[in-house]
Each structure stands twice: as C-alpha cells, then as structure tokens.
Amino acid sequence: MNSKRTRIANLYGDSNQRVLELLSQNFPNIAAASTEIINLEAIMNLPKGTEHFVADIHGEYEAFLHILKNASGNIRRKVAELYGTTMRESEIRNLCSLIYYPEKKLEYIKATEEDLNDFYNITLHQLVKICQTVSSKYTRSKVRKALPKEFSYIIEELLHESPQENNKQGYFNRIIETIISTGRADDFIIQICNLIQRLSIDQLHVLGDIYDRGPGAHIIMDKLCNYHHFDIQWGNHDALWMGAAAGNDCCIANVLRISLRYANLNTLEDGYGINLVPLATFAMETYANDPCKEFVPKISEEETDYNGKTLRLIAQMHKAISVIQFKLEAALIDKHPEWKMQDRKQLEFIDMENKVFVWEGKTYEMTECSFPTVDPKDPYKLTHEEAELVEKLHRSFRICDRLKHHIQCLLSHGCLYGIFNSNLLFHASIPLNADGTLKDVEIQGKKYQGRALLDKLGQMMRAALSNSKTVKDKDFAVDYYWYIWCGPDSPLFDKSKMATFERYFLKDKSTHTEEKGYYYKLRDNEEVCDRILDAFEVTGPHRHIINGHVPVRAAKGENPIKANGKLMVIDGGFAKAYHNTTGIAGYTLVYHSRGFQLVQHEPFTSAEEAIKNGTDIVSTTQIVEMSSQRMMVRDTDKGEELQGQIEELEALLYAYQQGYIQERSSK
C-alpha cells in the first residue's frame, strides 16, 4: 500500500499539476473523485465484450445482415442454453427467427396464430430473459444508452427485476400484461429484438472488401454508417471505390468494368445514381456488330432477372469500358515510370493484321481481335467519343452525395490496419522479401516498410479525398489509388501483375497467372508472423494476425488457422462466385470473454426463407483458443485506458487529501 501511495504521490508534480487541475473541473472534490474511481474499478471487473470479425462481404448484403442479426450464431447459442430443455427445436428456430426479423416474422405469426394474447405473453417473457442474458456483461449505464427511447423505462425495469421474486412477481407480470392490453406488444417486441441484436455484439471489425460484385454494397454501407460500434480495415475493392470517389479515372473504369462483369448494376444505378446511359449509348454504337463473347457477364441464368437483350448490352458496355480502362492505365503508367509497370501496357503488342498478340518474341493466339477504337499507330489515345464519355462518368462519380457520405464513413471509421486487444487486423498482406523480412517500398523517393508503409499509404488515401486546397501532393495521392489497387508492392494487391488483359484476350492460360507475393507463401511460418507483430508493436502473450482477402479452400482441406495459431484467415466467402472454390460460404470470428471461436458458414438461402421457415445459416463452430480464466475488461485495451484514468483520479484524490488542490462543491 505504501508503494502504491508513493507512486500516486509521484504522479503529482509540476509536470502533471495542470492535468490534475483540469481533471478537477469534472471531479471537484474527494467525493466526486472517489465515486468515479469506484465506478471505473467496477467496470474493470465486468466480462470482456464480444468482438465480431467479418471480412470480404463483396456486396452480399442479405448474408451480411443476417450474420449481424444472428451474431454468427451467438444468439441461437444463448437461446438454446436458456430453453434447450424446455422448448422443441422448431420453437427455438422460430424464436430466433423472430429476434432476427421481428417486423416480418410478426406478420407471419399473426396470420396463423389462434391465441395471440397467449403468444404475446409467452414470447415477451422469453425475450426479456434473453435480453437479461445478453446485457449481463455490461454496466447499467451502457445498457441504458442502448435502450430505445420509446420503451427505455419499461425495458430497464424488466431487465433488472425477476418474475421469480415473490415481492416483484405481480409488478413484473403486470408490466407484460399492460404492454399487451394497450396494443403495444408488436412495437415492444420489435424494439427488444433489435436491442438483443445490438447487445450481442459489442464491437464489429470489418476486415475489408465491402464493395465488389454483390448487389448491395450501398445497403451494407447504410447499415454500417448507423451501426453502434465498428471499425474497418480497408480492402482492395474499398480502395478502388475510394479512388473512384476521389476522381481517379482508372479506378472509375475498373469499378464499372467489375460491376458489368458480374451484371451488378444495382450498386451503381440504384445505390449511387451513376448515369450509365452515355456508356450504353456509346457501347451500342461502337460494338453493334461485335458478339463480345468474352464480356458476357459471369452470372448464371437463375441469378439474374436480365433478359438476353439486356445481357447483350451489358456485354457491349463491359468491352467498351475495358478498352477505355487499358488506355487510361497506360497514360498513368507513362506518367509514373517509377512504378515500373510498363509490362501492363499491352495494346501496342496486338498484331491487328494477323490477329495475334506478340510479346517478347513469342506469338499468342487471341480469343478475339476486334478493336474499333484502337489506332495501331497510337493505340492508347482515347477517341473523341471515349474522352467525352470518360468526362461524363468522372462527373457522375464526383457529384454523388450518397457515395461521398459512404466514403466519409469509411474514412472516419477506417484505416489500412487496426490493433485491438493484441490482435493485428489488416485485409490482405504486408509486403515481404523472400527471407521473410519486411520489404522496402519506395514512394516519391523515400522507402517505407511494415507499419510505416501502411501509415504512409493511409495518410495519402485520406489526403486524396480531402477537401482542403492546401493538401500537399494531392494529385499524386489521387493517382496512387490505382497503384494501391493493382501495383505489385501494394499491401492490398501484392502480386506480380493484374492479368486483366490476358484473361480477356489471350487463350494461353499460362499468361493469366498472377504470382502472389512472399507474404502468402510465408504466412504459415510462426517466426514470420512474430516478426510482423513485432514491427507493429503488438504485445501480449496471446497475440494474433487476423486477415481475409484470399478465400480459404476448405473443400481441399486448407486450414484457416495458420502459423501455430498466430494467424487466422477469415475471408467471409460471402460472394457467391467463391462458393465453388471454397466449398463453403466462408468464416467469421467471434472473440468473447472465454476466447476465440471460428465460425464456418454454409451458403445463405434468403432472408425470406429465414422468416417463413425459421431457417438459419448452417454454421459449425471451431474453438481456436480458449482461456482458462474468463477475460475481463481489465485485460483489454479498454481496461488499460481505464487503469490510466483510475491512476489520474487517485493522484487527484491524493492532491485533495494533501491540500495541494482545493476542493469545491459540486454543481
């Protein structure tokens, strides 16, 4: 005790006096400071909140929203723990379905339920008990802040009273009865179900790639922008859209090409109001007689509502923007020779007369050779019509307010990496040398590696989207978004090349190979993972790297747990296009007070099916790392922060007791 008192006394000195005087503005006397210390010490001894990790959503909003609603199966697990011996499996499924989709599920129930009052009475008691369970690891203050305003008082009373207590049984039951008799049962059920969802996840970590081929990236972003507590580590597709919003024409062309490749016009047109009419008009006129076979959307008939005529138009638009993309990229490559990407300029190597591709003395057969807008003498020059089209598309991306709002949300909640509770989070890779050491990447004449590299790139990405006219090298930062998307040394790409041209036009599949960087070859090495963790100053006896980006081929026996448990790959596999590759619908990770659980998901059917029949995503849980003792708040980053506050308050308390600072009455 004496040593602690000495340490506290040492906190009070000339250097800290001003800090303590400022602190005294909020805690003006011994009573106020003591009360806050008691409050913080109590919080430190609560169980750690549940962290939920997801990655690679790729615009699949229905599956993503369902994963949020069921907390990767955590809600069902808690319901089963409470009612597994008293309810049938079908009843548990329907109760969970009600928690996930309360509004629509109530419609089905009310259409078939004969005794609605009895249903309400039973269900309200069940939901209150579930809510009590999921809220038990939080302070009353934190739960109170999450409560819906309309029913905050009632829910708070129900959460902290028990119908089993004789003195309060009538009080508790009467509240339930009155909710039903006043016709507010539906509204109350909806609100308490949403509260259960919210309290089941304390913090959501999104490890990149919200955007891509799925139809609802804008819907996902709407959800996240209003979510209670989340962070994002930007992925390559997020960076591509950020670059498009910043006005990088190469990024705009890539966004359009990928969307058209998967016939995903929903996000572009419905989500952001991007005007595609000029592109459609140009494509119909320019490629009217071109079958565009290599540009038919990669989508099955059962996955689309588009008719043959529309799919034909999409294929023409797809080819038109692809050719424009190759021209725009060539100009950027010439502008920045330091990027060493001259091999990505391919149009000049097409032998139009013989309809072959000639590269380094070798001739390659082409899938097609119809390029009406490419002048063999000046292959990268945009035609007048193409230049006009690029200008219109550029304007359409730049003026979209909803896109600006979503990009601002990505900026305010995101970065290229995050460090949370001894876990290093990033989307794809950290550039490495062949021996596993951190690779130097040169940017504007200066070399960066590891954490410094990601910090530099993050700063540039923010600068490119800044509205300030005083931002240094903003034009270069805007240009660099394209390198982040497909540059060999980009931590969001980290491959030898992006073989877009080869995949479309060259029959020889050996040319399609994109050799992955050394990170992907060495990430199963525990020593390499430790070196990366050291570089990012991640400490703790149980530290990990968590990332996504590359689908885990579970069907071929690939393990998402690597490097003796040091690294976990959680590519969500939300994108339907990956299901055949992985054999599953990917992974999510749950980190609660007992440890880590990796949840493997089967493909999601639909929200409608979940509502009608109580079906859920079929998931299996793998225990990755469990603690012998339950992890408390004091064991987390938040606990470290609170401990610092406690020490400052103890120093303030000492200053009051010794008369260094005068107490004042509370206001």
N, C-alpha and C positions, 0 to 999 in steps of 0.2 A: 504493500500500500504506500509505503514511504517513497519507493522508487517511482511509482505512478505519480505521486504528488509532486515529486521533484521534476518529472518530465513535464507535467502540466505547468508548473511554475516557470520552467524554461521556455514554454510557448509564449509566455507573457514577457515581452521585451520591446525595445524601441521599434524593431522592425515589424512587429505584429500588433503594436498598440492601435494603429489606425484601423486594422482589420477588426479588432475586437470592439472598438468604438462604433464602427459601422454595424457590427453584429448586434450591439446593444440597442440599436434603433428598433429592431424587431423583438428583442428579448430584454426589456428594460430593467428587469430585477431578478433576484435569485429565484423567485417562484416560477417566473416565465421560463428561465433557462433550465431549471430543474425539470419542469413538466415536459419540455421538448426533448431533453435527454432521455427521460423515461419512455416517451413515445418512440423515439428512434431505436432505443435498445429493444423495445417490444417488437418492432418491425424486423429487426435483425434476426429474431428468433422464429420468424414465420418460415414455412417451407418455400423453397425457390419456385418462382412462377414457371409455367410451361412455355418453352420456346418451340416454335414450329418452323421447320425449314422446308421450303419448296424451291424448285428450280425448273427452268425450261418449260414454261407454260405454253408458249408458242400460240397464243391467241385462243386456246381451247377453254373458253370461259365457263361452259357448263360444268366440265370436270373440275376446274379450279374452284369455282364457287361451292361445289359440293364438298370438296376436300376441306374448305374453310368451315363449312357448315357442320361437318362431322368431326372436325379436328383430327383428321387422319385416323378415325375410328375410336378416338379417346372418349367421345360422348357415349357411343354404344357400349364401350367397356364399363363406364361408370353406371349406366343404366342396368347392364347385366349384373354388376356387383350388387346393386341395390335390390333388384327384382328378379334375379335369375332363378330363385327357388319358389317364387310366388306367381310368376307370370309365364304364359306359354311363349314359345319363340315367335310366333306370329304377332302376339300382343307387344312384345318388345320391339319388333320391327316397325310396327305401326306407331308406337310411341316415339321411337327415334325419328321416323319419317315426319311426324308432327313437329318435333323440335327443329328439324332441318328446314321444312317448308310449311310453316304454320298457317299462312293465309290459304294456300291452295288445298292443303290437306283437310282443313276445316270444311271447305266446300264439299269434298267427297264424303266426309263423315256425316255432315248434316243432311245429306241427301239419302243416307241409308240408315242412320241411327234412329231407333224407335223411341228410346227414352233419353232424350237429350240432356235433361237435368241430371240424370244419374251419370251420364258420360262426363258432363262438366265437373260434377262433384269429385268423381274418382280421379279424373285427369288433373285437376287443379292441385289436389293433394300430392299426386305423383310429381308434378312439375316443381312444386315448391321444395319437395325433398331433394330432387336432383339439383335444383339451384342452390340449396343449402350446401350440398356436397362440393360443387364446383367453386363456390365462393369462400369455402372454409380456409383457403390458404392466403386470403387477402385481408387487409385491415378493413374495418367497417367504413373508414373514410374512403378507401379506394373503391369499395363496392358501391358506396353511396354516389360517387361521381359517375359510375357506370349506369346507374338506375335511370329508366325512362321517367321523365318529369311527371307525366300524367299519373303514374302509379307508384311514384317513389316512396311515399309514406307507407302505403299498404304493403308493398313488397318488402320494405325494410322491417316492418312489424312481423311479417310472416317468416322472414329468414331467421329472425332471432327469437322466435317463440316456437315451442313444440306442442303439438296436439296431445302428446303423451303426458304432459304435466297437468295434473288434476285441476290446479288453480287457473290454468290458462286454456283448458280444453274448449270450454264454451266460447271464450273470446276468439280463439283461432278458428273454430268451426263457423262461428257467426260471420267472420270476415268472408270466408269462402261462400257461404250461403248468400250473403248480400251482393257479392260480385255477380252471382248467377241471377238473383231476383231483379237486379237493376238492369239486366241486359248487357252487362259489360264483360261477360265471360270470354267472348271471342277476342275482343281487344286486349284483355288481360293475358290470355293465352299467347297471343302473338308477341306481346311485349316481353313476357317472361321467357319464351322460347329464344327470342333474339338475345336476351340477357345471358342465357345459358351458353349460347354460341360464343358470345363475346368473352365471358369469363373462362371459357375452356382453353383459350389461347391468350397468354399474357403478352407475348411478342412474336410477330411474324417476320421471318427472314426470307426474302425473295432473292435467290441467287441467280438472277438474270434471265434474259430472254422472255419477256412478257410478249414481245412482238414476234411475228413471223407469219406462218401460213394459215393459222386458225382464223375463224371468222369474227372473233370478238375481243381483240386487244383493247379496243376503246372501252368496252364494258368492264374488263378487268381493271383498267386504269381508273374508271369512275369509282369502282369499289374500293380500290386502294387509297384513292385521294380522300376518302371519307372513313378509312379504317383507323381504329383507335391507336395502334402502336405497331409500326412496321418500318423496316429498312430494306433497301435493295442494293445489291451489288450488280452494277450494270453488266449486261451481256452484250455479245456482238450484235445481235439484232436490235437491242435497245439503242446501242451506239449508232447503228445505221439510221434509225428513225430520228435520233437526236441530231445527227449530221444533216439529215434532210430538213429538219426544222430550222437548223442554223443556216440553210441556204446552199449546202454543198450539192451541186448538180449531179455529181457522180453518185452520191448517196441517194438522191431523189430517184435517179434512174434505176438503181439497184432495188429500192423499195418497191417501185412499180413492177419491175421485172419479176421479183419473187412473188408478189401478190398475184400477178397474172399467171405465173407458172402453176399456182395452186388454185386458180379461179377464185381467189379470195378478194372480192371487191367490196365486201361488207364494211371492213375497217376503213378503206379508202373513201368510199362514197357515203355510206350511211353514218359512219363514225366521224369522219373529218370533212366531209363535203368536198373532197378533191374532185375537181371538174375533169372527167376523163373524156368528155365529148371531143375536144380537139385531137386527142391521141387516137380515138376511134375513127374519126373522120380521115385523119392522115393515113392510118393503117389500111383502111378500106380502099383508099385511092391508090396507095403505093404498092400494096401486096394483093391486089384484086385477083390476080391470076396465079398466085403462089399458094400451093397447098399447105405450106407452113407445118409440115408433119412433125418436125422436131419441137414444135412450140405448142402442140396441143396440151392443154392443162393436165397436170399429173393428179387426176382425181377420177374415182370410179363413178359409174352411172348412178349408183344408189346414193352417192354422197352429194349429188348436185341436183338442183331444180332447173338448171340451164338446159335449153333445147339445143339441138345440133347447130342451128344458125348462130346462136349466141356464142357457143363454144368455138365456132369457126372464127368469129370476130375477135374473141379473146386471144386466139392463137395468132391472128394477124397483129394485134396490139402488142402481144408478147414479143414477136420478132422485131417489130418496129422499135420498141424501146430498148431491146437488147443491142441492136446495131448502133443506136444512138449512144448507149452506155459505153460500148467499146471505143467510140470516137472521143467521148468526153474523158474517159480514163486515160487515153493516150496523151491528151493535152496536159493532164495533170502530171503524168509521168515525166513528160518533157519539161514541165515547169519545175519539177523537183528531182533532178538526176541523182541527188544524194540518197534517194530511197532505193536505188538500184533495182528498179522493176521494169527495165526495158524489155525483158522477155515477155511481159504481159501485153505488148503491142503486137497483135497478130494479123491484123487486116492486110498489112503490106506483104505478107508471105503467101497470100492466096493467088494462085495462078488461075486467073479468070478464064483464060482461053482453054486450058486443059482441065479445068475444074478439079484441081488438086491443091494441097497445101504443102509448101516446100519449106522445110526447117532444118537448118544445119546440114544441108546436102542430102537430106532424106525426103522422099515424097510420101505423103499420106493421103489416103482416099478420104473424100469428104462425104458427109451424109447428104448435103445439098450445096448448091453454089449459086444461089440467086440473091444478088446484092444490088438492087436497082439504084440505091442511093450512095454506093461506094464508087468513087472515081479511082481507078487503079493508079493514076498518076499522083493523086493526092488523097489517099484512102481515108484519112482521119478528118477531113474537112466536112463540117456539117453543111448540108444543103440549106438553101434559104428557108424552106418549109420546116426542116428539122430545127433550125435555130429559133424560128418563131415559136415552135411547139415547146422547146426547152424553156423559153422565156415565160410562156403561159403556165407551164407546170410549176416552175420556180415560184411564180407569184401565188399560185394556188396553195402551195405548202406554207409559204411565208405569212399569209394573211389569216390562216385558220386559228381562231381564238381557242377552240377546244383542244387542238393539238398543242398550242402554247401552254395552256393550263396543265395538260398532262406532262409535258416536258418539264415544266417548272416543278411539278410534284416529284418527278424523277430526280431533279437536281436537289431539292430540299430534303429528300429522304434517302439519297443515294450517294454512292461512291464506287470506285473500282474494287475496293475491298473493305472488309469490316473485321473488327476484333471484338468478340463478345465472349466473356466467361471462358477465356483460354482457348477459344476456337477462332481460327483464321478462316474467313469466308471470302471466296472470290469465284467468279464464274468459270473461267477456263484454265489459264495456265500462268506460270511465272517463267519467262524465258531463261533457259539453262544452256550451259556448254555441255559437251559430250561427257566430261568428267563429273557432271552434277553440280558444278559451281555456278553461281549466278552470272548470267550473260550481260555484257555491256551493250546497251542500245544507244546509238547516237541520235540526238535530236538537236538540230541547229548548232552543230559543232561541239556539243557537250555530251558526255557519256553518263548514262544512268543505269542502275540495275536494281532488282528486287523492289523493296518498298519505295525507294527514291524514284524509281521508274513509274510506278503506279501513281505516286503523288504528283509527279510532273504531268502525266497524261490527264489525271483528274483535273488539275489546275487548268490545262489547256482546253479541256472539254467544257468547263464552266465559262472560260474566257470567250470561247467561240459563241456562246449563247447569251453573253452579257449584252445589256442594252447601253452600257456606258461607252461613250466615244473615246475614252482615254485608255481603253484596254490595249496593252502592248501586244504587237504581233497577232492581232485578231484574225487577219486574213490567213496567216499560216495555220492558226488553230482550226479555222473552218476547213481548210484543205486537209489537215491531218486526220480529220474524222474518217476520210476514205482509207488512209493507211491503217488506222485502228481497225477498220472493217476487214481488210484483206492483206495487210502488209506482213511479210514473213516474220518480223520481230515483234509484232503486236501481241501483247498478252491475251487479247481476245481472239486471236487467229492462230498464230504460232504454227504455221505450216509452210511448206516450200513455195506454194503458189495456190491461187484460187483458179481452178481449171474450168472456168465458166465457158470460155470459147471452145475448148477441146470437147467438153461434154455435149455441146450442141452440134458441133460441126465435124469432128474427127471420129472416124469409125474405129480406129485403133485404140482400144480401151487402156492400153499401157500409158497413153498420153493423159488419161484422166486422173492419174494417181496424184494425190496431194500428200506428200510426206509430212507426217507430224513432227513437231519439234521434240527436243530431248525431254521436256517435262513429261510428256505422255509415255515415253519409253522408260523413264526412271522413277516415276511417282510411286511405284511399289517398293521402292528402296527406303527403308526407315531412316537411314542416315541422311539421305537427300531431303526427306520431309523435315527432319530436325534442323537441317541447315536453313531451309526456307523459314521455318518457325522462328529460329534464332534471328534471322535477318529482319523479321517483322516484330521482334521483341515480344513474342508471345511466350508467356511464362506459365508455370503451373505443372503439377505432377501428371495431370491428365489433359494434355493439350492436343489439338487436332487441326487438320486442314479439312475443310468441307467445301466441295465444289461440284459443279454439274457439267454442262456443255456437251460431253460425249456420252451418248446412250450406252448403258450397261447391257451387254448381250447376255442376259440371264439365261436365255434358251440354250446358249452354248456353254453354260457353266461359269461365266465370268462373275467374279465376286465384287460387289460394290465396296467392300471393306478391304483396304489395301495397307501396305507398309506396317503390318503387325498391329493394325487398329489405329494407326496415326492419321490415315486419310480415309474419308468417306465420300463416295461419289453418289450424288442424288439427282442425276438427270431425271426430272419428273416423268419423262416419256409421255407427256400429255398429248403431244402431236400424234394424230392417228397414223401419219406416214411412217412413224418409227415402230409401230406395234409389231410389224412382221420382222423387223430387225432384232428387237429386244425380246419378243415373246411375251412381254408384259406391258403394263402402262406406267412403268417406272416406279420411283421411290419417293417417299417423303421421310423426313426425320423428325422425331419428337424428343426433346430434351427436358425432362421434368425432374422433380426433386430426387427421384430414385435412380436416374441415369438416362442413358441413350436407348431409344428404340427405333429401329429402322423398319419402316412400313412399306411392304411391297404390294402394289395395287394391280388389279386386273382392269382391263378396259371398262370405262364407264358407259352405261347404256344411254340413259337420258334422265333429266330431272322429272319429266312426266311419268316415266316408269317408276321412279323412286317415290313419287307422290301417290300414284294409283295403287301400287302393289307393295310398297314398303321396301323395295329392293335398295341395296346399298352397293357401293363399290366393294367388291370382294377383296379383302386385304389380309395379308399374313404379316405378323409382327416378328421381327428378329431382334433379340436382345443383343445389343452391341457392347454395352458397358454399363454395369450396374454398380452402385455404391453400396458399401457395407452399412453406411450410415446415411440417413436422409440428408440431402443437401439443403441448407438453409440460406436465407437471404444474405447472412453474414459471409457466406462462402462465395459470393458472386461479385461482379463488378459494382453492382449497386451497393452491396454491403461495404465494399472498400470506400465508396463515396460517402456512405452514411457514417462509417467509422471516422472519416476525416471531419465530418460535421460534428460528431459527438466530441471529438478531441478539442475542436474550436470552442464548443459550448462549455466544456469542462474548464478550459482556460478562462473563458469569460466568467464562469462561476467562481473560479479562484480569484479573479480580479475583483469581483464584487466582495467576496469574503475578506480579502486583504485590504479593501478600501482604495484600490488603485483606480477603480471606476465607480462613480456614484450611482446608486440605484435610483430609479424613477418609478412613479406609479404607472400602472397600466392604464391605457386609454379606455 
